[in-house]
Amino acid sequence: MSQYPIANESTEDTLETADTLPDAVRLAEDSAKRGAVGDLVSILDSDGKSVGQFVLLPDGTVQEQPIAPARKPVDVSRS
């Protein structure tokens, strides 16, 4: 079973799968190059969490995007 699915975040399609993280990075970069400008291509772990994101820029280059940490919900009931 492949460890790292590569997914287009806009279409939610699984594009490729990889057994190793270095292979997943290469496949994600290649998939981003073939996609639409601005679409995020993510590498997912076995829990479905993104471990890497890449985007095609208007100049044709692919850039890795930082992944924001999950935020804790704010308790507004203590106002």
Kinemage of the C-alpha trace (Angstrom):
@kinemage 1
@onewidth
@group {chain A} dominant
@subgroup {mainchain}
@vectorlist {calphas} color= white
{ca met a 1} P 0.000 0.000 0.000
{ca ser a 2} L 1.301 3.444 -0.918
{ca gln a 3} L 2.030 5.702 1.986
{ca tyr a 4} L 1.656 9.134 0.355
{ca pro a 5} L -1.292 10.021 -1.893
{ca ile a 6} L -0.849 13.164 -4.015
{ca ala a 7} L -4.084 15.166 -4.288
{ca asn a 8} L -5.308 18.281 -6.067
{ca glu a 9} L -6.971 20.360 -3.337
{ca ser a 10} L -9.247 22.183 -5.808
{ca thr a 11} L -10.739 19.082 -7.404
{ca glu a 12} L -10.103 16.716 -4.460
{ca asp a 13} L -8.776 14.171 -6.971
{ca thr a 14} L -6.006 11.758 -6.046
{ca leu a 15} L -3.438 12.216 -8.812
{ca glu a 16} L -0.640 9.817 -7.875
{ca thr a 17} L 0.631 7.768 -4.959
{ca ala a 18} L 4.161 7.225 -3.683
{ca asp a 19} L 5.840 4.843 -1.273
{ca thr a 20} L 8.481 7.311 -0.033
{ca leu a 21} L 8.388 10.990 0.849
{ca pro a 22} L 11.133 11.965 -1.655
{ca asp a 23} L 9.145 10.248 -4.433
{ca ala a 24} L 5.985 11.993 -3.219
{ca val a 25} L 7.693 15.402 -3.409
{ca arg a 26} L 8.865 14.727 -6.966
{ca leu a 27} L 5.399 13.538 -8.040
{ca ala a 28} L 3.655 16.481 -6.350
{ca glu a 29} L 5.947 18.986 -8.077
{ca asp a 30} L 5.349 17.284 -11.444
{ca ser a 31} L 1.593 17.215 -10.832
{ca ala a 32} L 1.575 20.920 -9.919
{ca lys a 33} L 3.417 21.719 -13.183
{ca arg a 34} L 0.673 19.957 -15.150
{ca gly a 35} L -2.155 21.619 -13.217
{ca ala a 36} L -3.755 25.048 -13.232
{ca val a 37} L -2.009 28.122 -11.873
{ca gly a 38} L -2.886 28.557 -8.194
{ca asp a 39} L -4.193 25.027 -7.558
{ca leu a 40} L -2.653 23.447 -4.470
{ca val a 41} L -1.256 19.948 -4.871
{ca ser a 42} L -0.842 18.227 -1.510
{ca ile a 43} L 1.064 15.234 -0.222
{ca leu a 44} L -1.082 13.429 2.320
{ca asp a 45} L -0.016 11.079 5.094
{ca ser a 46} L -1.840 7.911 6.145
{ca asp a 47} L -4.206 9.988 8.330
{ca gly a 48} L -5.139 12.240 5.399
{ca lys a 49} L -3.213 15.223 6.780
{ca ser a 50} L -1.173 17.341 4.417
{ca val a 51} L 2.595 16.983 4.866
{ca gly a 52} L 3.535 19.110 1.858
{ca gln a 53} L 1.836 21.495 -0.561
{ca phe a 54} L 2.963 22.797 -3.934
{ca val a 55} L 1.466 25.403 -6.262
{ca leu a 56} L 2.083 26.401 -9.873
{ca leu a 57} L 2.881 30.118 -10.122
{ca pro a 58} L 1.953 32.333 -13.115
{ca asp a 59} L 5.596 32.365 -14.269
{ca gly a 60} L 5.536 28.558 -14.673
{ca thr a 61} L 7.572 27.722 -11.592
{ca val a 62} L 6.384 25.480 -8.769
{ca gln a 63} L 6.721 26.680 -5.190
{ca glu a 64} L 6.292 24.760 -1.961
{ca gln a 65} L 3.706 26.373 0.299
{ca pro a 66} L 3.925 26.483 4.093
{ca ile a 67} L 1.323 24.437 5.910
{ca ala a 68} L -0.478 26.396 8.599
{ca pro a 69} L -0.842 24.593 11.934
{ca ala a 70} L -4.340 23.584 12.939
{ca arg a 71} L -5.971 26.224 15.078
{ca lys a 72} L -7.769 25.510 18.310
{ca pro a 73} L -11.380 26.674 18.406
{ca val a 74} L -11.942 29.910 20.280
{ca asp a 75} L -14.366 29.705 23.225
{ca val a 76} L -16.527 32.803 22.839
{ca ser a 77} L -18.937 31.820 25.630
{ca arg a 78} L -16.697 33.377 28.297
{ca ser a 79} L -17.330 36.982 27.216
